[in-house]
C-alpha cells in the first residue's frame, strides 16, 4: 500500500509497556463484547416484538433500520467527537447513550409502544457508533505497534463470543415459547389479548435493565481509571485526502457497494433466522434461539479459520469462493425443507465471517492519502443493514409470510460480493 503519510503514535510514557496498558485494554475489550451483545440481541427482538406488538414482517425489521440508520447518521459526528474530546470521553459518552437506550425499554414495554422501542434502539445505535469509532482504533494503537493486528483480532474475538452468548440469554430470558395464530388471537377477548401482548413485552425489561446497569458501572470505571490518551499525528503534517474525492478509486466504489450488500445480507440472515427455523425447520422458538447461538459459534470459528486460510489464499479469491458457497447455501435455504434449512443458515455464518474485514481491506488498498475518507465511506455503507432487511420483510409479507422466499435477498447480495471478489477489487492505475 502506498501511503503518503505515516502515523506516529504520541503517548504519555513508553508505548511498549505492556503491563501499563493491560487494564485499559481489558476495559476496551469489554466494549467489543457489549456492542456484540446489542447487535445479536436484535435477532431475538425481531421475532419477539413481532409477537408482542402484533407486527408485520416489514414492521419488525424497523428494529434493524433504527440501529443501522443511527450508525449512518452518527458516523461523521462520532469522528468529530473523538477528535475533539479524545478516546476516553467518547467511550464514556457511548456507554451512557447505550445505557439510556437500554433503560428506555422499560417505558416502551409498559406502554406496549413500538415507536418507543424504535427510539430506544436508535439511541443505542448512536451509542454503539461512538463506541466502535473510538474502541477500534484505540485497541489497535494501545501498546506495541508491531502487535496492533493481534490486539484488534483478540478484541474482535469477544465480539464473536457475544454472537454465541446473546441468543442463549435472549432465548432464556426474553423468548416465552408461546405463540398464537391470527385466528387464535382473534378468538381471544380484548382483555386476554392485551394481557398476552403486555406479558410478552414485559420479558425484555429485566435483561435490558441489567444491561443498562452494567453499562453504567463500566462507564464509572472508565471515568475513574486512567486511560492513556493516544493521539496520532502525521510525519508530513495533516493527512490530506478528500471525502468525495476518495470515490475516484473505482475499487473503493465497488468495495462500498459490496460492503452495503454484505452488511444487509448478514442482518437479513440473522433477523429472520428464528422464524425461518420455526417455519421451515419445524423448531419451537427456544430451540430456534439455541441454533442461532450455534450460528454465532460457526461465525466465530469461521473468522479464525478464514484468518488462517488467508495466509495461503489471496483475499479476493477466498472472498469469491466464500461468496459462491454462500449463494449455494442460500439456494438450499430457499428450496429445502426441514432441518437442512437451519444447517444451511448455520453454514452462512461460517462463510460470511471473513467478508466484512476482507472487503474493507481490499477497498482501502493502495488509496494512499484517501485511506481515512475511504474508511469512512466503508463504515457508512453499513446502512445496508437498515435498508435490505426491510425489503426482505416486505417480500415475505408479499408472499403470505413465506420466510424462505425472503432469503432470495441475501442470495442477490452474495452475487454482488462475488463480482467484487472476481473483478471489482482490482486497482486501476491511471
SULCORQUI-V881272 format. One record per residue. RES is the residue in three letters. BURIAL is + if it has 16 or more other C-alpha atoms within 10 Angstrom, else -. D_CENTER is the distance of its C-alpha to the mean C-alpha in Angstrom with 2 decimals. Layout:
res=RES burial=BURIAL d_center=D_CENTER
res=RES burial=BURIAL d_center=D_CENTER
This chain:
res=UNK burial=- d_center=27.53
res=UNK burial=- d_center=29.94
res=UNK burial=- d_center=29.01
res=UNK burial=+ d_center=31.61
res=UNK burial=+ d_center=30.45
res=UNK burial=- d_center=29.85
res=UNK burial=- d_center=27.84
res=UNK burial=- d_center=29.99
res=UNK burial=- d_center=28.56
res=UNK burial=- d_center=30.67
res=UNK burial=- d_center=30.57
res=UNK burial=- d_center=32.92
res=UNK burial=- d_center=34.70
res=UNK burial=- d_center=34.14
res=UNK burial=+ d_center=30.61
res=UNK burial=- d_center=31.50
res=UNK burial=- d_center=32.18
res=UNK burial=- d_center=29.68
res=UNK burial=- d_center=30.89
res=UNK burial=+ d_center=30.61
res=UNK burial=+ d_center=26.88
res=UNK burial=- d_center=26.12
res=UNK burial=- d_center=25.54
res=UNK burial=+ d_center=23.42
res=UNK burial=+ d_center=21.26
res=UNK burial=- d_center=20.94
res=UNK burial=+ d_center=19.92
res=UNK burial=+ d_center=17.24
res=UNK burial=+ d_center=15.93
res=UNK burial=+ d_center=15.80
res=UNK burial=+ d_center=13.31
res=UNK burial=+ d_center=10.83
res=UNK burial=+ d_center=11.55
res=UNK burial=+ d_center=11.47
res=UNK burial=+ d_center=8.10
res=UNK burial=+ d_center=6.93
res=UNK burial=+ d_center=9.54
res=UNK burial=+ d_center=8.57
res=UNK burial=+ d_center=5.35
res=UNK burial=+ d_center=7.60
res=UNK burial=+ d_center=10.58
res=UNK burial=+ d_center=9.68
res=UNK burial=+ d_center=10.65
res=UNK burial=+ d_center=13.84
res=UNK burial=+ d_center=14.44
res=UNK burial=+ d_center=14.63
res=UNK burial=+ d_center=17.63
res=UNK burial=+ d_center=18.98
res=UNK burial=+ d_center=19.29
res=UNK burial=+ d_center=20.51
res=UNK burial=+ d_center=23.39
res=UNK burial=+ d_center=23.91
res=UNK burial=+ d_center=23.99
res=UNK burial=- d_center=25.53
res=UNK burial=+ d_center=23.13
res=UNK burial=- d_center=23.03
res=UNK burial=+ d_center=20.07
res=UNK burial=+ d_center=19.33
res=UNK burial=+ d_center=19.66
res=UNK burial=+ d_center=17.22
res=UNK burial=+ d_center=14.40
res=UNK burial=+ d_center=15.03
res=UNK burial=+ d_center=12.71
res=UNK burial=+ d_center=9.75
res=UNK burial=+ d_center=12.05
res=UNK burial=+ d_center=12.69
res=UNK burial=+ d_center=9.32
res=UNK burial=+ d_center=8.36
res=UNK burial=+ d_center=12.08
res=UNK burial=+ d_center=12.22
res=UNK burial=+ d_center=10.10
res=UNK burial=+ d_center=12.64
res=UNK burial=- d_center=15.56
res=UNK burial=+ d_center=14.89
res=UNK burial=+ d_center=14.09
res=UNK burial=+ d_center=17.86
res=UNK burial=- d_center=19.11
res=UNK burial=+ d_center=16.86
res=UNK burial=+ d_center=18.42
res=UNK burial=- d_center=21.79
res=UNK burial=+ d_center=21.42
res=UNK burial=+ d_center=20.60
res=UNK burial=- d_center=23.65
res=UNK burial=- d_center=25.89
res=UNK burial=- d_center=25.07
res=UNK burial=+ d_center=23.77
res=UNK burial=+ d_center=21.07
res=UNK burial=+ d_center=22.36
res=UNK burial=+ d_center=22.80
res=UNK burial=+ d_center=19.43
res=UNK burial=+ d_center=17.71
res=UNK burial=+ d_center=20.12
res=UNK burial=+ d_center=19.53
res=UNK burial=+ d_center=15.77
res=UNK burial=+ d_center=16.67
res=UNK burial=+ d_center=19.34
res=UNK burial=+ d_center=17.33
res=UNK burial=+ d_center=14.70
res=UNK burial=+ d_center=17.84
res=UNK burial=+ d_center=19.60
res=UNK burial=+ d_center=16.95
res=UNK burial=+ d_center=17.02
res=UNK burial=+ d_center=20.84
res=UNK burial=+ d_center=20.94
res=UNK burial=+ d_center=20.01
res=UNK burial=+ d_center=23.64
res=UNK burial=- d_center=25.49
res=UNK burial=+ d_center=23.12
res=UNK burial=+ d_center=24.06
res=UNK burial=- d_center=27.67
res=UNK burial=- d_center=28.17
res=UNK burial=+ d_center=26.11
res=UNK burial=- d_center=24.60
res=UNK burial=+ d_center=21.57
res=UNK burial=- d_center=21.73
res=UNK burial=+ d_center=21.52
res=UNK burial=+ d_center=18.45
res=UNK burial=+ d_center=16.79
res=UNK burial=+ d_center=18.18
res=UNK burial=+ d_center=16.89
res=UNK burial=+ d_center=13.28
res=UNK burial=+ d_center=13.84
res=UNK burial=+ d_center=15.30
res=UNK burial=+ d_center=12.49
res=UNK burial=+ d_center=10.16
res=UNK burial=+ d_center=13.04
res=UNK burial=+ d_center=13.24
res=UNK burial=+ d_center=9.72
res=UNK burial=+ d_center=10.55
res=UNK burial=+ d_center=13.79
res=UNK burial=+ d_center=12.58
res=UNK burial=+ d_center=10.38
res=UNK burial=+ d_center=13.28
res=UNK burial=+ d_center=15.79
res=UNK burial=+ d_center=14.65
res=UNK burial=+ d_center=13.61
res=UNK burial=- d_center=17.08
res=UNK burial=+ d_center=18.84
res=UNK burial=+ d_center=17.98
res=UNK burial=+ d_center=19.17
res=UNK burial=+ d_center=22.44
res=UNK burial=+ d_center=23.28
res=UNK burial=+ d_center=26.21
res=UNK burial=- d_center=27.92
res=UNK burial=- d_center=26.61
res=UNK burial=- d_center=27.43
res=UNK burial=- d_center=24.88
res=UNK burial=+ d_center=21.93
res=UNK burial=- d_center=20.06
res=UNK burial=- d_center=20.82
res=UNK burial=+ d_center=19.59
res=UNK burial=+ d_center=16.20
res=UNK burial=+ d_center=15.86
res=UNK burial=- d_center=17.13
res=UNK burial=+ d_center=14.71
res=UNK burial=+ d_center=11.68
res=UNK burial=+ d_center=13.41
res=UNK burial=+ d_center=13.04
res=UNK burial=+ d_center=9.25
res=UNK burial=+ d_center=10.22
res=UNK burial=+ d_center=12.94
res=UNK burial=+ d_center=10.89
res=UNK burial=+ d_center=9.69
res=UNK burial=+ d_center=13.48
res=UNK burial=+ d_center=14.62
res=UNK burial=+ d_center=12.69
res=UNK burial=+ d_center=14.16
res=UNK burial=+ d_center=17.47
res=UNK burial=+ d_center=17.65
res=UNK burial=+ d_center=16.64
res=UNK burial=+ d_center=19.15
res=UNK burial=- d_center=21.75
res=UNK burial=- d_center=21.67
res=UNK burial=+ d_center=20.13
res=UNK burial=+ d_center=21.15
res=UNK burial=- d_center=24.95
res=UNK burial=- d_center=25.74
res=UNK burial=- d_center=27.91
res=UNK burial=- d_center=27.75
res=UNK burial=- d_center=30.41
res=UNK burial=- d_center=31.22
res=UNK burial=- d_center=32.14
res=UNK burial=- d_center=35.76
res=UNK burial=- d_center=35.50
res=UNK burial=+ d_center=33.89
res=UNK burial=- d_center=36.63
res=UNK burial=- d_center=39.27
res=UNK burial=- d_center=38.21
res=UNK burial=- d_center=39.92
res=UNK burial=- d_center=37.97
res=UNK burial=- d_center=38.11
res=UNK burial=- d_center=36.78
res=UNK burial=- d_center=33.95
res=UNK burial=+ d_center=32.91
res=UNK burial=- d_center=33.25
res=UNK burial=+ d_center=30.91
res=UNK burial=+ d_center=28.22
res=UNK burial=+ d_center=28.60
res=UNK burial=+ d_center=28.54
res=UNK burial=+ d_center=25.28
res=UNK burial=+ d_center=23.66
res=UNK burial=+ d_center=25.19
res=UNK burial=+ d_center=23.33
res=UNK burial=+ d_center=20.15
res=UNK burial=+ d_center=22.29
res=UNK burial=- d_center=22.97
res=UNK burial=- d_center=19.48
res=UNK burial=+ d_center=18.18
res=UNK burial=+ d_center=21.47
res=UNK burial=- d_center=21.13
res=UNK burial=+ d_center=17.63
res=UNK burial=+ d_center=19.11
res=UNK burial=- d_center=22.12
res=UNK burial=- d_center=20.29
res=UNK burial=+ d_center=18.41
res=UNK burial=+ d_center=21.84
res=UNK burial=- d_center=23.49
res=UNK burial=+ d_center=21.11
res=UNK burial=+ d_center=21.61
res=UNK burial=- d_center=25.35
res=UNK burial=- d_center=25.24
res=UNK burial=+ d_center=23.55
res=UNK burial=- d_center=26.31
res=UNK burial=- d_center=29.13
res=UNK burial=- d_center=28.04
res=UNK burial=- d_center=29.03
res=UNK burial=+ d_center=26.19
res=UNK burial=+ d_center=27.67
res=UNK burial=- d_center=26.80
res=UNK burial=+ d_center=25.97
res=UNK burial=+ d_center=26.81
res=UNK burial=- d_center=26.72
res=UNK burial=- d_center=29.73
res=UNK burial=- d_center=30.89
res=UNK burial=- d_center=34.10
res=UNK burial=- d_center=35.25
res=UNK burial=- d_center=34.21
res=UNK burial=- d_center=31.34
res=UNK burial=+ d_center=28.97
res=UNK burial=- d_center=29.76
res=UNK burial=+ d_center=27.62
res=UNK burial=- d_center=26.94
res=UNK burial=- d_center=23.82
res=UNK burial=- d_center=25.22
res=UNK burial=- d_center=27.52
res=UNK burial=+ d_center=24.70
res=UNK burial=+ d_center=24.28
res=UNK burial=- d_center=27.74
res=UNK burial=+ d_center=26.18
res=UNK burial=+ d_center=25.88
res=UNK burial=+ d_center=23.48
res=UNK burial=+ d_center=21.08
res=UNK burial=+ d_center=21.39
res=UNK burial=+ d_center=20.61
res=UNK burial=+ d_center=17.60
res=UNK burial=+ d_center=16.19
res=UNK burial=+ d_center=17.04
res=UNK burial=+ d_center=15.64
res=UNK burial=+ d_center=12.21
res=UNK burial=+ d_center=12.31
res=UNK burial=+ d_center=13.24
res=UNK burial=+ d_center=10.97
res=UNK burial=+ d_center=7.67
res=UNK burial=+ d_center=10.01
res=UNK burial=+ d_center=11.26
res=UNK burial=+ d_center=8.35
res=UNK burial=+ d_center=7.55
res=UNK burial=+ d_center=11.37
res=UNK burial=+ d_center=12.04
res=UNK burial=+ d_center=10.31
res=UNK burial=+ d_center=11.39
res=UNK burial=+ d_center=14.92
res=UNK burial=+ d_center=15.12
res=UNK burial=+ d_center=17.25
res=UNK burial=+ d_center=19.48
res=UNK burial=+ d_center=19.93
res=UNK burial=+ d_center=21.00
res=UNK burial=+ d_center=23.35
res=UNK burial=+ d_center=24.82
res=UNK burial=+ d_center=24.98
res=UNK burial=+ d_center=25.11
res=UNK burial=+ d_center=27.28
res=UNK burial=+ d_center=25.39
res=UNK burial=+ d_center=25.51
res=UNK burial=+ d_center=22.52
res=UNK burial=+ d_center=22.37
res=UNK burial=+ d_center=22.94
res=UNK burial=+ d_center=20.14
res=UNK burial=+ d_center=17.76
res=UNK burial=+ d_center=19.22
res=UNK burial=+ d_center=18.56
res=UNK burial=+ d_center=14.85
res=UNK burial=+ d_center=15.12
res=UNK burial=+ d_center=16.99
res=UNK burial=+ d_center=14.29
res=UNK burial=+ d_center=12.05
res=UNK burial=+ d_center=15.20
res=UNK burial=+ d_center=15.75
res=UNK burial=+ d_center=12.35
res=UNK burial=+ d_center=13.36
res=UNK burial=+ d_center=16.92
res=UNK burial=+ d_center=16.05
res=UNK burial=+ d_center=14.52
res=UNK burial=+ d_center=17.79
res=UNK burial=- d_center=19.95
res=UNK burial=+ d_center=18.57
res=UNK burial=+ d_center=19.19
res=UNK burial=- d_center=22.69
res=UNK burial=- d_center=23.34
res=UNK burial=+ d_center=22.49
res=UNK burial=- d_center=25.60
res=UNK burial=- d_center=27.70
res=UNK burial=- d_center=26.06
res=UNK burial=- d_center=25.27
res=UNK burial=+ d_center=21.55
res=UNK burial=+ d_center=22.15
res=UNK burial=- d_center=24.18
res=UNK burial=+ d_center=21.69
res=UNK burial=+ d_center=19.01
res=UNK burial=+ d_center=21.69
res=UNK burial=- d_center=22.72
res=UNK burial=+ d_center=19.29
res=UNK burial=+ d_center=18.94
res=UNK burial=+ d_center=22.40
res=UNK burial=+ d_center=21.69
res=UNK burial=+ d_center=18.56
res=UNK burial=+ d_center=20.95
res=UNK burial=+ d_center=23.49
res=UNK burial=+ d_center=21.22
res=UNK burial=+ d_center=20.20
res=UNK burial=+ d_center=23.96
res=UNK burial=+ d_center=24.60
res=UNK burial=+ d_center=22.09
res=UNK burial=+ d_center=23.81
res=UNK burial=- d_center=27.36
res=UNK burial=+ d_center=27.45
res=UNK burial=- d_center=28.34
res=UNK burial=- d_center=28.06
res=UNK burial=- d_center=26.08
res=UNK burial=+ d_center=25.68
res=UNK burial=+ d_center=23.02
res=UNK burial=+ d_center=20.85
res=UNK burial=+ d_center=21.62
res=UNK burial=+ d_center=20.54
res=UNK burial=+ d_center=17.07
res=UNK burial=+ d_center=16.88
res=UNK burial=+ d_center=18.07
res=UNK burial=+ d_center=15.31
res=UNK burial=+ d_center=12.89
res=UNK burial=+ d_center=15.33
res=UNK burial=+ d_center=15.87
res=UNK burial=+ d_center=12.40
res=UNK burial=+ d_center=11.65
res=UNK burial=+ d_center=13.39
res=UNK burial=+ d_center=12.61
res=UNK burial=+ d_center=10.14
res=UNK burial=- d_center=12.43
res=UNK burial=+ d_center=15.47
res=UNK burial=+ d_center=15.11
res=UNK burial=+ d_center=14.49
res=UNK burial=+ d_center=17.57
res=UNK burial=+ d_center=19.70
res=UNK burial=+ d_center=19.02
res=UNK burial=+ d_center=20.30
res=UNK burial=+ d_center=23.00
res=UNK burial=+ d_center=26.42
res=UNK burial=+ d_center=25.71
res=UNK burial=+ d_center=27.37
res=UNK burial=+ d_center=27.57
res=UNK burial=+ d_center=24.90
res=UNK burial=+ d_center=22.20
res=UNK burial=+ d_center=20.88
res=UNK burial=+ d_center=20.91
res=UNK burial=+ d_center=19.54
res=UNK burial=+ d_center=16.50
res=UNK burial=+ d_center=16.11
res=UNK burial=+ d_center=16.34
res=UNK burial=+ d_center=13.63
res=UNK burial=+ d_center=11.18
res=UNK burial=+ d_center=12.57
res=UNK burial=+ d_center=12.21
res=UNK burial=+ d_center=8.55
res=UNK burial=+ d_center=10.71
res=UNK burial=+ d_center=11.03
res=UNK burial=+ d_center=8.28
res=UNK burial=+ d_center=10.90
res=UNK burial=+ d_center=13.89
res=UNK burial=+ d_center=13.92
res=UNK burial=+ d_center=13.12
res=UNK burial=+ d_center=16.00
res=UNK burial=+ d_center=18.11
res=UNK burial=+ d_center=17.49
res=UNK burial=+ d_center=18.49
res=UNK burial=+ d_center=21.47
res=UNK burial=+ d_center=22.55
res=UNK burial=+ d_center=22.50
res=UNK burial=+ d_center=24.58
res=UNK burial=- d_center=26.87
res=UNK burial=- d_center=27.67
res=UNK burial=- d_center=28.54
res=UNK burial=+ d_center=25.40
res=UNK burial=+ d_center=25.23
res=UNK burial=+ d_center=21.71
res=UNK burial=+ d_center=22.60
res=UNK burial=+ d_center=23.50
res=UNK burial=+ d_center=20.08
res=UNK burial=+ d_center=18.70
res=UNK burial=+ d_center=20.78
res=UNK burial=+ d_center=18.01
res=UNK burial=+ d_center=15.69
res=UNK burial=+ d_center=19.04
res=UNK burial=- d_center=19.82
res=UNK burial=+ d_center=16.49
res=UNK burial=+ d_center=17.40
res=UNK burial=+ d_center=20.87
res=UNK burial=+ d_center=19.71
res=UNK burial=+ d_center=17.75
res=UNK burial=+ d_center=21.01
res=UNK burial=+ d_center=23.03
res=UNK burial=+ d_center=21.07
res=UNK burial=+ d_center=21.64
res=UNK burial=- d_center=25.30
res=UNK burial=- d_center=26.35
res=UNK burial=+ d_center=23.86
res=UNK burial=+ d_center=23.02
res=UNK burial=+ d_center=26.73
res=UNK burial=+ d_center=27.85
res=UNK burial=- d_center=30.81
res=UNK burial=- d_center=33.29
res=UNK burial=- d_center=35.53
